[in-house]
């Protein structure tokens, strides 16, 4: 399948693996890229630029296909040494960066001077237009269904994607609720040039996370995510567990007076405990609503091959069948 995204990034299939904390290591990125998608290493999971350089080199040893690095821009008071991370990305020969969090505007000159293509994650049309105006090559449009931070507008992809298509001149991919061939075909129909999957790629054999995590994703339904930190205007969609229930109880008690220190035990230092140690009640960790569509733990190649084969079948048989007068 050829789209603006496959052409932009030099990949076979219009499927991107989003950057995920303590998930986006070389093993997963290489497996996705080898399967024809675009794998992404999560930059800030590597605690130093030097460690990121080693992870990039490791991924190069595992694939000769394009892969990228996610760089999430945090508030200035806790900012990592971004110029050094960008230097590691540049020197590692990376030509694709997925940016997220705050605007990457101040770092765009360094990225573009290195010949790097930038795709920025956005939760609204206005943020997507801003990304376009500062020179991003593409955007990942995140609907309200997504795991992690869905923004504060609460607009689902059935509305957000057509709105993005109406306004944007650069290509975009759909993110949030993306899980299978139906997701991809629907995203293409609404104007996207591909899709970004996060949660779905955690439930793959190559994802370097504890088996407890994968089992929890298979067992969960679409009703098992919760929205936290709304009072802080830092909304995050997470998988429910005992610590999340405790967190939400604190939120109800504190109301608008909630401060991050009130829930720090439930949100700080959680990812290594969950993803590496397999403690499913360690705290709040990001998970999308599409978790209800996860029924197995395939390899990345099996997953991507299945998506592409099913997408072709949907387009060629089901959709054209409607035009040819066949009920389906």
C-alpha positions in Angstrom: 0.0 0.0 0.0 1.4 3.4 -1.0 0.4 6.6 0.8 1.9 9.9 1.5 3.3 8.5 4.8 5.0 5.4 3.2 6.5 7.8 0.6 7.7 10.3 3.2 9.3 7.8 5.5 10.4 5.2 3.0 8.4 2.3 4.6 6.4 -0.5 3.1 3.2 -0.2 5.1 1.5 2.9 6.6 1.8 1.7 10.2 3.8 3.5 12.8 4.7 2.2 16.3 4.4 5.1 18.6 7.0 6.0 21.2 6.1 4.4 24.6 8.0 4.8 27.9 9.8 1.6 28.9 8.4 -0.2 25.8 10.1 1.5 22.8 13.4 -0.2 23.0 15.5 -1.4 20.0 13.9 -4.9 20.1 10.4 -3.6 19.4 11.5 -0.8 17.0 13.5 -3.2 14.9 10.8 -5.8 14.8 8.2 -3.3 13.6 10.6 -1.9 10.9 11.6 -5.3 9.7 7.9 -6.1 9.3 7.5 -3.1 7.0 6.2 -0.5 9.4 8.1 2.3 11.2 9.6 1.4 14.5 10.3 4.0 17.1 12.8 4.1 20.0 11.6 6.1 23.0 14.4 8.6 23.5 13.8 9.7 27.1 13.5 6.1 28.4 17.2 6.2 27.9 18.4 8.2 30.9 21.3 9.9 29.1 22.1 10.8 25.5 25.0 8.3 25.6 22.6 5.5 26.4 20.3 6.6 23.6 23.3 6.5 21.2 23.9 2.9 22.3 20.2 2.0 21.8 20.2 3.5 18.3 23.4 1.5 17.4 21.8 -1.7 18.8 18.7 -1.1 16.6 20.9 -0.5 13.5 22.4 -4.0 14.2 18.9 -5.5 14.2 17.5 -3.8 11.1 18.5 -2.1 7.9 15.1 -0.6 7.5 14.1 3.0 8.5 13.3 3.6 12.2 12.9 6.7 14.2 13.3 8.1 17.7 10.5 9.6 19.9 11.5 12.8 21.7 9.0 14.1 24.2 9.4 17.8 25.2 8.7 18.3 28.9 8.1 21.5 30.9 11.2 23.6 31.1 11.7 23.1 34.9 12.3 19.4 34.3 13.8 19.5 30.8 16.4 16.9 29.9 19.5 18.0 27.9 17.6 18.1 24.6 20.5 19.4 22.4 22.6 16.4 23.5 19.8 14.0 22.8 19.3 15.5 19.3 23.1 15.2 18.8 22.9 11.5 19.6 20.0 11.2 17.2 21.9 13.0 14.4 25.1 11.2 15.0 23.2 7.9 15.0 22.1 8.5 11.5 18.4 8.8 12.4 16.3 10.6 9.8 12.9 10.4 11.4 11.9 11.9 14.8 8.5 11.6 16.4 8.0 14.6 18.8 5.4 14.8 21.5 4.5 16.9 24.5 5.3 20.6 24.2 5.9 22.3 20.9 9.2 21.3 19.3 9.5 24.7 17.7 12.8 25.8 19.4 14.5 22.5 18.3 13.2 22.4 14.8 16.3 24.2 13.3 18.6 21.6 14.8 16.4 18.7 13.6 15.9 20.1 10.1 19.6 21.1 9.7 20.3 17.4 10.2 17.9 16.4 7.4 15.5 14.8 9.9 11.8 14.5 9.1 9.6 15.4 12.0 6.2 14.0 12.9 4.5 15.7 15.9 1.8 14.2 18.0 -1.2 16.5 18.3 -4.6 16.1 20.1 -6.3 19.0 18.3 -6.6 20.6 14.8 -5.2 23.9 16.2 -2.1 22.1 17.5 -1.7 20.3 14.2 -1.9 23.5 12.3 0.8 25.0 14.6 3.0 21.9 13.9 2.5 22.5 10.2 3.4 26.1 10.5 6.7 25.5 12.2 7.9 23.0 9.6 6.8 19.6 10.8 6.7 17.2 7.9 3.6 15.3 9.2 1.5 15.0 12.3 0.1 12.2 14.4 -3.5 13.2 15.2 -4.5 11.7 18.6 -8.2 11.2 19.3 -9.8 11.0 22.8 -9.6 7.2 22.7 -5.8 7.2 22.9 -3.7 5.9 25.8 -1.5 8.5 27.5 -2.4 12.1 27.2 -5.5 12.8 25.0 -5.5 16.6 25.6 -8.4 18.5 27.1 -10.8 18.8 24.2 -12.3 15.3 24.4 -12.8 15.0 20.6 -12.9 11.4 19.3 -11.3 10.4 16.0 -14.6 10.1 14.1 -14.7 13.9 14.3 -11.0 14.8 14.7 -9.6 13.0 11.7 -12.0 14.6 9.1 -11.4 18.0 10.7 -7.7 17.5 10.3 -8.2 16.4 6.7 -10.2 19.6 6.1 -7.4 21.9 7.5 -4.0 20.3 7.0 -1.8 20.4 3.9 0.8 18.0 5.3 0.1 14.3 5.7 -1.1 12.9 9.0 -1.7 9.5 10.6 -4.5 8.5 12.9 -3.6 7.7 16.5 -5.8 6.5 19.4 -8.1 3.6 19.0 -6.0 2.1 16.2 -5.8 -1.7 16.5 -6.4 -3.6 13.3 -7.3 -3.5 9.6 -10.7 -1.9 10.3 -8.9 0.9 12.1 -6.5 1.4 9.2 -9.2 1.5 6.5 -11.4 3.8 8.6 -8.5 6.1 9.1 -7.7 6.2 5.4 -11.4 6.9 4.6 -11.3 9.9 7.0 -8.3 11.4 5.3 -5.3 10.0 7.2 -2.4 8.5 5.3 -1.8 5.8 7.8 -2.1 4.9 11.5 0.0 5.0 14.7 -0.5 2.1 17.2 0.8 2.2 20.7 -1.0 -0.1 23.1 -1.5 -2.7 20.4 2.2 -3.1 19.9 2.8 -3.8 23.6 0.9 -7.0 23.1 3.4 -8.5 20.7 6.0 -11.1 21.2 8.9 -8.7 20.6 7.7 -6.0 23.0 10.4 -6.1 25.8 7.9 -6.0 28.6 6.9 -8.5 31.4 4.4 -11.2 30.3 2.0 -9.9 33.0 1.6 -6.7 31.0 0.7 -8.6 27.8 -1.7 -10.9 29.7 -3.4 -7.9 31.3 -3.9 -6.3 27.9 -5.5 -9.5 26.4 -7.8 -9.8 29.5 -8.9 -6.2 29.5 -12.0 -4.8 27.8 -12.7 -1.4 26.4 -14.4 -0.4 29.7 -11.2 -0.9 31.7 -9.4 2.4 31.1 -9.7 5.5 33.3 -9.0 9.2 32.9 -6.9 10.7 35.6 -5.4 14.1 36.5 -8.2 16.0 34.8 -8.2 18.6 37.6 -4.5 19.2 36.8 -5.3 19.7 33.1 -2.8 16.9 32.5 -5.4 14.2 31.6 -4.0 10.7 31.1 -5.8 7.5 30.0 -4.6 4.6 32.0 -5.5 0.9 32.6 -7.5 0.5 35.8 -5.9 -1.2 38.8 -5.9 -0.9 42.6 -3.5 2.1 42.7 -5.5 3.9 40.0 -8.7 3.4 42.1 -6.9 4.8 45.1 -5.7 7.8 42.9 -9.2 8.5 41.8 -10.5 8.4 45.3 -7.9 11.0 46.2 -9.0 13.1 43.2 -12.7 12.9 44.3 -11.7 14.0 47.9 -9.5 16.9 46.8 -11.6 18.1 43.8 -10.2 21.3 42.2 -7.7 21.6 45.1 -5.8 18.6 43.8 -2.0 18.9 43.5 0.4 16.6 41.9 2.0 15.9 45.3 -1.3 14.4 46.4 -1.0 11.5 43.9 2.8 11.3 43.5 2.9 7.8 45.0 0.5 6.6 42.3 2.2 8.2 39.3 6.0 8.5 39.9 8.5 5.8 39.0 5.7 3.5 37.9 6.9 2.3 34.4 9.9 0.2 35.4 7.8 -1.6 38.1 5.1 -2.4 35.6 7.0 -3.0 32.4 10.1 -4.7 33.8 9.0 -6.2 37.1 5.4 -7.0 36.0 3.7 -5.4 39.0 0.3 -4.6 37.5 -0.8 -2.6 40.6 2.3 -0.5 40.9 0.5 2.7 39.7 -1.0 4.5 36.7 0.3 3.5 33.3 -0.9 4.5 29.9 -3.3 2.3 27.9 -5.7 3.1 25.1 -9.4 2.2 24.9 -8.6 -0.1 22.0 -7.4 -2.6 24.6 -10.8 -4.2 24.2 -9.8 -5.3 20.7 -6.6 -7.1 21.8 -7.2 -10.8 21.7 -3.8 -12.3 21.1 0.0 -11.7 21.3 1.4 -12.2 17.8 4.8 -11.3 16.5 5.0 -7.8 14.9 5.3 -9.4 11.5 2.2 -11.5 12.1 0.3 -8.5 13.3 1.3 -6.2 10.5 0.8 -8.8 7.8 -2.6 -9.6 9.1 -3.6 -5.9 9.2 -2.5 -5.3 5.6 -4.1 -8.5 4.3 -7.4 -7.8 6.0 -7.3 -4.1 4.9 -7.0 -5.2 1.3 -9.8 -7.6 1.7 -12.0 -4.9 3.3 -11.3 -2.5 0.5 -11.4 -4.8 -2.4 -14.4 -7.0 -1.4 -16.5 -5.4 1.3 -16.3 -1.7 0.2 -16.3 -2.3 -3.6 -19.1 -4.8 -3.0 -21.4 -2.1 -1.9 -20.8 -0.2 -5.1 -21.4 -3.4 -7.1 -24.7 -4.0 -5.4 -23.6 -6.8 -3.1 -25.0 -6.7 0.5 -22.3 -7.3 3.1 
